[in-house]
């Protein structure tokens, strides 16, 4: 399926969409030293969250999708050079509101879980 959202995203920061299907998406984030929060190589959680958010938006796959809320949990650390795979699935839709569950893993080990609420607007959020 063709990607219809977040077409200008920096894939080096938020990951790359590797699979998009109806109500489902996968994003792969290759972590780098620039994402490290400390000398031990711990990746700042914001990069993992960004990849998960991006996956959720791709699962909805509408040009006017925006994030409304998120409830997330970091379940294991991510370090420099880890490859994070985010899998997002739309689990409910009511009108323009979507509930998307996202899980992220490194080498089959869970590192992140989240529930994202997204909305598809009639026009771009920055248009008046």
C-alpha positions as CSV (number, residue, x, y, z in Angstrom):
1,X,0.0,0.0,0.0
2,X,1.2,3.5,-0.8
3,X,2.3,5.8,2.0
4,X,0.0,8.9,2.2
5,X,1.2,10.6,5.4
6,X,4.3,12.1,6.9
7,X,6.1,12.1,3.6
8,X,8.7,14.6,4.6
9,X,9.8,13.0,7.9
10,X,13.5,12.6,8.6
11,X,13.9,8.8,8.6
12,X,17.3,9.1,10.3
13,X,15.5,10.4,13.4
14,X,12.1,8.7,13.3
15,X,12.8,5.5,11.4
16,X,11.7,4.3,8.0
17,X,8.3,2.9,7.2
18,X,9.0,-0.6,5.8
19,X,5.5,-1.9,5.6
20,X,2.1,-0.2,5.3
21,X,-1.1,-2.1,4.9
22,X,-4.8,-1.3,5.7
23,X,-4.7,-0.4,9.4
24,X,-1.2,-1.7,9.9
25,X,2.4,-0.3,9.6
26,X,5.9,-1.2,10.5
27,X,8.7,1.3,11.1
28,X,12.4,0.4,11.6
29,X,14.7,2.8,13.5
30,X,18.4,2.3,13.3
31,X,19.8,4.0,16.5
32,X,22.9,6.1,16.3
33,X,25.4,7.7,18.6
34,X,23.6,11.1,18.0
35,X,20.6,9.6,19.8
36,X,22.5,8.7,22.9
37,X,21.6,10.3,26.2
38,X,24.8,9.3,28.0
39,X,28.4,7.9,27.6
40,X,27.1,4.3,28.1
41,X,25.0,4.6,24.9
42,X,21.5,4.7,26.3
43,X,19.1,6.0,23.6
44,X,16.9,8.9,24.6
45,X,13.3,7.6,24.8
46,X,12.1,10.4,22.6
47,X,13.6,8.7,19.6
48,X,11.8,5.4,20.3
49,X,8.6,7.4,21.0
50,X,9.0,9.3,17.7
51,X,9.3,6.0,15.8
52,X,6.3,4.6,17.5
53,X,4.3,7.7,16.8
54,X,5.4,7.6,13.2
55,X,4.3,4.0,13.0
56,X,0.9,4.8,14.4
57,X,0.4,7.7,11.9
58,X,1.4,5.3,9.1
59,X,-1.1,2.7,10.3
60,X,-3.9,5.3,9.9
61,X,-2.2,6.5,6.6
62,X,-4.1,9.7,6.0
63,X,-2.4,13.0,5.0
64,X,-4.3,14.9,7.7
65,X,-3.8,12.5,10.6
66,X,-2.6,14.0,13.9
67,X,-1.7,12.6,17.3
68,X,-4.2,13.5,20.0
69,X,-3.0,11.5,22.9
70,X,-0.7,8.6,23.9
71,X,-0.3,6.3,26.8
72,X,3.1,4.6,26.7
73,X,5.4,2.4,28.6
74,X,9.1,1.8,28.1
75,X,9.8,-1.8,29.1
76,X,13.5,-2.2,28.3
77,X,16.4,0.1,27.5
78,X,17.6,0.7,23.9
79,X,21.3,1.3,23.2
80,X,23.3,2.7,20.3
81,X,23.4,0.5,17.3
82,X,20.1,-1.3,18.2
83,X,17.5,-1.7,15.5
84,X,14.1,-0.9,16.8
85,X,11.1,-2.4,15.0
86,X,7.8,-0.7,15.7
87,X,4.5,-2.4,14.8
88,X,1.3,-0.4,14.8
89,X,-2.2,-1.7,14.4
90,X,-5.5,0.2,14.3
91,X,-7.6,-1.5,16.9
92,X,-10.7,0.8,16.9
93,X,-12.2,3.6,14.7
94,X,-15.1,5.8,15.4
95,X,-15.7,8.4,12.8
96,X,-12.4,10.4,12.5
97,X,-11.0,9.0,15.8
98,X,-8.5,6.1,15.6
99,X,-7.1,4.0,18.5
100,X,-3.7,2.5,17.5
101,X,-1.7,0.0,19.5
102,X,2.1,0.1,19.0
103,X,4.7,-2.3,20.2
104,X,8.4,-2.0,19.6
105,X,11.1,-4.5,19.9
106,X,14.9,-5.0,19.5
107,X,15.9,-8.5,18.3
108,X,12.4,-9.9,19.3
109,X,12.7,-8.4,22.9
110,X,10.0,-5.9,23.8
111,X,11.2,-2.4,24.5
112,X,8.1,-0.2,24.2
113,X,4.3,-0.4,24.3
114,X,1.8,2.3,23.6
115,X,-1.7,3.2,22.9
116,X,-2.1,6.2,20.5
117,X,-5.2,8.2,19.8
118,X,-5.1,9.8,16.4
119,X,-7.6,12.0,14.6
120,X,-8.1,12.5,10.8
121,X,-8.9,16.2,10.3
122,X,-10.9,17.6,7.4
123,X,-7.9,19.7,6.4
124,X,-4.2,20.1,7.4
125,X,-3.9,21.1,11.1
126,X,-1.9,24.2,10.1
127,X,-4.5,25.5,7.6
128,X,-7.0,28.1,9.0
